Amino acid sequence: MFLVMKKLRLEVAEILIMNFLSPMVLKKYLTCNYLRLYLSKNIWGDHVKLYDVDYRAMSKEDIEIYSKILENEKRKKDGKTLIGRVNKYSEYPKSARHYISLFPNNLLDIVELANTEELKIKSSEFLKLLSQDKITEQIILNHIRDTKSYFIIGSILEENYNFGHHDTFVFPEFMLGTSWKVDYLIIGRSSGGYEFVFVELEDPKKNITIKCGELGGSFRKGIKQVHDWECWLDSNFTSLKEQFTKDKHPNQLLPECFINYDKSRIHYVVVAGRREDFDENTYRIKRRHKDNEKLCILHYDNLYDSALNIIGKATY
């Protein structure tokens, strides 16, 4: 009997999620244990999350604050509501900024770019890490995860692409089927819709370049990985719909560009080595890969520079 009642309550939770679109309407349901249970078991994927907090639901207190701000956004004159709103996005509770996005648990919060001192410290720690003798790409991946320094990865968009200023999402260890694991998938939105950047981190010290600035083993390994991803995406991109659906906000529709494969929206990045590993010929090779394959070749100092440049900006 208990199992039947539990199943029924889960089904009720599902109906609430799929039919009420406004946080205001969902207000009295958002903290329901059964709603949270449904979300955790059925809606959200099992991918690595960026945050310790789960942004798939809002606390009662944050809902109250968010509701008041939404009301204050309305333009009024002489007690009458006018057309248009005053944007107070930066005043929303952090949980609300995540909750209303397409992928709440993967959003890079642009408001946090104003935390200049904290981000400068994290950038400085990242640079010190790069100078360690026994540094590897896995140590770098662990550091970004453990220090929540995902703005470093998001800053790739600001320096190299013209999208992401509307929304930026990061998916660590993103799986392409069961065959390939991408270090990071960055999804950026602009007025032209969403675009996808698949990022591979390689060794920061070993086999970076060889004679005459040609790419060494680390870059060649990363580029081969990208070619494997590209082949997989050409045949299987549509299969990612299920994965994106699990990660998206349950009340939002998945945009068409997540369902139908548009190769013009796909980009790749391989990061290896340091600035001193690049010479004039390396930069020539870098430009050729960017033009011919939509593949961006970066060194780790590029990540440090872009991280510094994004601090204090309004968007990625």
C-alpha positions as CSV (number, residue, x, y, z in Angstrom):
1,M,0.0,0.0,0.0
2,F,2.8,2.4,0.9
3,L,4.5,1.8,-2.4
4,V,1.3,2.5,-4.3
5,M,0.8,5.8,-2.4
6,K,4.4,6.7,-3.1
7,K,4.1,6.0,-6.8
8,L,0.9,8.1,-6.9
9,R,2.5,11.0,-5.2
10,L,5.4,10.9,-7.6
11,E,3.0,10.9,-10.5
12,V,1.3,14.0,-9.0
13,A,4.7,15.7,-8.7
14,E,5.4,14.9,-12.4
15,I,2.0,16.5,-13.4
16,L,2.9,19.6,-11.4
17,I,6.3,20.0,-13.0
18,M,5.0,19.5,-16.5
19,N,2.0,21.7,-16.3
20,F,2.9,24.7,-14.2
21,L,5.4,27.0,-15.8
22,S,5.7,29.9,-13.4
23,P,7.8,29.8,-10.1
24,M,4.9,31.9,-8.7
25,V,2.4,29.2,-9.5
26,L,4.7,26.4,-8.2
27,K,5.4,28.4,-5.0
28,K,3.6,26.0,-2.6
29,Y,4.9,22.9,-4.4
30,L,8.6,23.6,-4.8
31,T,9.7,22.4,-1.4
32,C,7.6,19.2,-1.5
33,N,9.7,16.2,-0.7
34,Y,8.0,14.1,-3.4
35,L,8.6,16.8,-6.0
36,R,12.3,16.8,-5.1
37,L,12.3,13.0,-5.2
38,Y,10.8,13.0,-8.7
39,L,13.3,15.5,-9.9
40,S,16.3,13.6,-8.5
41,K,15.2,10.2,-9.9
42,N,13.6,11.1,-13.2
43,I,14.6,14.6,-14.5
44,W,18.2,15.3,-13.7
45,G,21.1,13.4,-15.2
46,D,23.9,11.7,-13.3
47,H,26.6,14.0,-14.8
48,V,29.2,15.8,-12.7
49,K,27.6,18.9,-11.3
50,L,29.4,22.2,-10.9
51,Y,28.0,23.0,-7.4
52,D,27.4,21.5,-4.0
53,V,24.0,23.1,-4.0
54,D,21.2,21.5,-6.1
55,Y,19.5,24.3,-8.0
56,R,16.6,22.2,-9.3
57,A,14.4,23.7,-6.6
58,M,14.2,26.9,-4.5
59,S,13.8,27.3,-0.8
60,K,10.6,28.9,0.6
61,E,12.6,31.9,1.6
62,D,14.2,32.4,-1.8
63,I,10.8,32.0,-3.5
64,E,9.4,34.8,-1.3
65,I,12.3,37.1,-2.2
66,Y,12.1,36.3,-5.9
67,S,8.4,36.9,-6.0
68,K,8.8,40.3,-4.5
69,I,11.5,41.3,-7.0
70,L,9.4,40.1,-9.9
71,E,6.6,42.4,-8.6
72,N,9.0,45.3,-8.3
73,E,10.2,44.8,-11.9
74,K,6.8,45.9,-13.1
75,R,6.7,49.4,-14.4
76,K,4.0,51.4,-12.7
77,K,2.6,54.9,-12.9
78,D,-0.2,56.3,-10.8
79,G,-0.9,52.8,-9.6
80,K,-1.3,51.4,-13.1
81,T,1.0,48.7,-14.5
82,L,2.7,49.8,-17.7
83,I,4.1,47.8,-20.6
84,G,7.7,46.5,-20.1
85,R,9.8,45.7,-17.0
86,V,12.7,47.0,-15.1
87,N,15.5,44.3,-15.2
88,K,16.6,43.5,-11.7
89,Y,18.2,40.1,-12.6
90,S,21.3,40.8,-10.4
91,E,19.1,41.2,-7.4
92,Y,17.4,37.8,-7.8
93,P,18.5,35.2,-5.2
94,K,21.3,33.1,-6.7
95,S,19.0,30.0,-6.6
96,A,16.5,31.9,-8.7
97,R,19.0,32.9,-11.3
98,H,19.9,29.2,-11.7
99,Y,16.4,27.9,-11.4
100,I,15.0,30.0,-14.3
101,S,17.9,29.0,-16.7
102,L,17.8,26.1,-19.2
103,F,20.3,24.0,-17.2
104,P,20.1,25.2,-13.6
105,N,22.9,23.0,-12.3
106,N,25.3,23.9,-15.1
107,L,24.9,27.7,-15.3
108,L,27.9,30.0,-14.9
109,D,26.4,32.8,-12.8
110,I,27.4,36.1,-14.5
111,V,26.7,38.1,-11.3
112,E,29.6,36.3,-9.6
113,L,32.0,37.9,-12.2
114,A,31.7,41.0,-10.0
115,N,33.5,39.1,-7.2
116,T,36.8,40.6,-8.4
117,E,39.0,39.9,-5.5
118,E,37.9,36.2,-5.1
119,L,38.3,35.6,-8.8
120,K,41.7,37.3,-8.9
121,I,42.9,35.0,-6.1
122,K,41.6,31.9,-7.9
123,S,43.4,33.1,-11.1
124,S,46.6,33.6,-9.2
125,E,46.3,30.1,-7.7
126,F,45.7,28.7,-11.1
127,L,48.9,30.3,-12.5
128,K,50.9,29.0,-9.5
129,L,49.6,25.5,-10.2
130,L,50.8,25.7,-13.8
131,S,54.3,26.4,-12.6
132,Q,54.6,23.2,-10.5
133,D,57.2,20.7,-11.6
134,K,55.0,17.7,-11.6
135,I,51.9,19.3,-13.0
136,T,49.6,17.2,-15.2
137,E,46.3,17.8,-17.0
138,Q,44.5,15.6,-14.3
139,I,45.9,17.8,-11.5
140,I,44.5,20.8,-13.4
141,L,41.1,19.2,-13.9
142,N,41.0,18.3,-10.2
143,H,42.0,21.9,-9.2
144,I,39.3,23.5,-11.2
145,R,36.7,21.1,-9.8
146,D,37.9,21.4,-6.2
147,T,38.2,25.2,-6.1
148,K,35.0,25.8,-8.2
149,S,37.1,27.8,-10.7
150,Y,34.8,27.0,-13.7
151,F,34.9,30.6,-14.7
152,I,38.4,29.8,-16.1
153,I,36.8,27.4,-18.5
154,G,33.9,29.7,-19.3
155,S,36.3,32.5,-20.2
156,I,37.3,30.6,-23.3
157,L,34.2,32.0,-24.9
158,E,35.0,35.6,-24.1
159,E,38.4,35.5,-25.7
160,N,37.7,33.2,-28.7
161,Y,34.0,33.2,-29.6
162,N,31.2,35.7,-30.1
163,F,28.5,33.8,-28.2
164,G,27.8,33.1,-24.6
165,H,26.9,36.6,-23.5
166,H,23.2,35.6,-23.0
167,D,23.9,32.4,-21.1
168,T,26.9,30.1,-20.5
169,F,26.7,26.6,-19.2
170,V,29.6,24.2,-18.4
171,F,29.3,20.4,-18.3
172,P,32.4,18.6,-16.9
173,E,33.2,15.1,-18.0
174,F,30.5,15.1,-20.6
175,M,29.9,11.7,-22.1
176,L,29.5,11.1,-25.8
177,G,27.7,7.7,-25.7
178,T,29.8,5.2,-23.8
179,S,32.9,5.7,-26.0
180,W,34.2,9.2,-25.3
181,K,34.4,11.5,-22.3
182,V,34.9,15.2,-23.0
183,D,36.7,17.2,-20.4
184,Y,34.3,20.1,-20.7
185,L,31.3,20.9,-22.9
186,I,30.7,24.7,-22.9
187,I,27.3,25.8,-24.2
188,G,26.9,29.5,-25.0
189,R,23.8,31.4,-26.1
190,S,23.6,34.5,-28.2
191,S,20.9,36.1,-30.3
192,G,21.6,33.4,-32.9
193,G,20.9,30.6,-30.4
194,Y,23.1,28.1,-28.7
195,E,26.5,26.8,-29.8
196,F,28.7,24.0,-28.4
197,V,32.4,24.0,-27.5
198,F,34.0,20.6,-26.7
199,V,37.2,21.1,-24.7
200,E,40.1,18.8,-24.3
201,L,42.9,19.5,-21.7
202,E,46.3,17.9,-22.4
203,D,49.6,18.0,-20.7
204,P,51.0,21.4,-19.8
205,K,54.6,20.4,-20.0
206,K,55.4,17.3,-22.0
207,N,55.7,16.9,-25.8
208,I,54.1,20.2,-26.6
209,T,55.9,21.3,-29.8
210,I,58.9,20.0,-31.7
211,K,61.4,21.5,-34.1
212,C,60.3,24.5,-36.1
213,G,57.2,25.0,-33.9
214,E,55.3,21.9,-35.2
215,L,52.8,20.4,-32.8
216,G,54.2,17.7,-30.5
217,G,52.6,14.6,-29.1
218,S,50.3,16.2,-26.6
219,F,48.6,18.4,-29.2
220,R,48.5,15.6,-31.7
221,K,46.8,13.3,-29.2
222,G,44.3,16.0,-28.4
223,I,43.5,16.7,-32.1
224,K,43.0,13.0,-32.7
225,Q,40.6,13.0,-29.8
226,V,38.7,15.9,-31.4
227,H,38.5,14.0,-34.7
228,D,37.0,11.0,-32.9
229,W,34.4,13.2,-31.2
230,E,33.6,14.8,-34.6
231,C,33.0,11.4,-36.2
232,W,30.8,10.4,-33.3
233,L,28.8,13.6,-33.4
234,D,28.3,13.4,-37.1
235,S,26.4,10.1,-36.6
236,N,25.0,10.3,-33.1
237,F,24.3,13.9,-32.1
238,T,20.6,13.4,-32.0
239,S,21.1,10.7,-29.3
240,L,22.2,13.4,-26.9
241,K,18.7,14.7,-26.7
242,E,17.9,12.3,-23.9
243,Q,21.0,13.5,-22.0
244,F,20.1,17.2,-22.4
245,T,16.5,16.5,-21.5
246,K,17.5,15.1,-18.2
247,D,19.7,18.1,-17.4
248,K,17.4,20.8,-18.5
249,H,14.9,22.7,-16.5
250,P,11.7,20.6,-16.4
251,N,9.5,23.5,-17.3
252,Q,11.4,24.6,-20.4
253,L,11.4,23.1,-23.9
254,L,14.6,21.9,-25.3
255,P,15.6,24.2,-28.2
256,E,15.8,22.7,-31.7
257,C,19.5,23.1,-31.9
258,F,19.9,20.5,-29.1
259,I,17.8,18.0,-31.1
260,N,18.8,18.5,-34.8
261,Y,22.5,18.4,-35.7
262,D,23.8,21.7,-37.1
263,K,27.5,21.3,-37.6
264,S,28.0,25.1,-37.9
265,R,27.2,25.3,-34.1
266,I,30.0,22.9,-33.1
267,H,33.4,24.0,-32.1
268,Y,36.5,22.3,-30.5
269,V,39.3,23.5,-28.2
270,V,42.6,21.7,-27.3
271,V,44.7,23.1,-24.5
272,A,48.4,22.1,-23.9
273,G,51.7,23.6,-23.0
274,R,52.7,27.1,-22.0
275,R,53.3,30.4,-23.9
276,E,57.0,29.7,-24.3
277,D,56.2,26.5,-26.3
278,F,54.7,28.5,-29.1
279,D,56.7,30.3,-31.9
280,E,55.7,32.0,-35.1
281,N,55.1,28.7,-36.9
282,T,53.0,27.3,-34.0
283,Y,50.7,30.4,-34.2
284,R,50.4,29.8,-38.0
285,I,49.4,26.2,-37.4
286,K,46.9,27.5,-34.8
287,R,45.3,29.9,-37.3
288,R,45.1,27.1,-39.9
289,H,43.3,24.7,-37.5
290,K,40.8,27.5,-36.5
291,D,40.0,28.3,-40.1
292,N,39.8,24.8,-41.5
293,E,38.5,22.7,-38.7
294,K,36.9,25.1,-36.2
295,L,39.5,23.8,-33.8
296,C,41.1,26.3,-31.4
297,I,44.6,25.5,-30.2
298,L,45.4,27.2,-26.9
299,H,48.1,27.1,-24.3
300,Y,47.4,27.3,-20.5
301,D,48.6,30.9,-20.3
302,N,45.7,31.7,-22.7
303,L,43.3,30.3,-20.0
304,Y,45.0,32.4,-17.3
305,D,44.8,35.6,-19.5
306,S,41.2,35.0,-20.5
307,A,40.3,34.3,-16.8
308,L,41.7,37.7,-15.8
309,N,40.0,39.5,-18.6
310,I,36.6,38.1,-17.8
311,I,36.7,39.3,-14.2
312,G,34.3,42.2,-13.7
313,K,32.7,41.8,-17.0
314,A,28.9,41.8,-17.4
315,T,28.8,38.5,-19.3
316,Y,30.9,35.7,-20.7
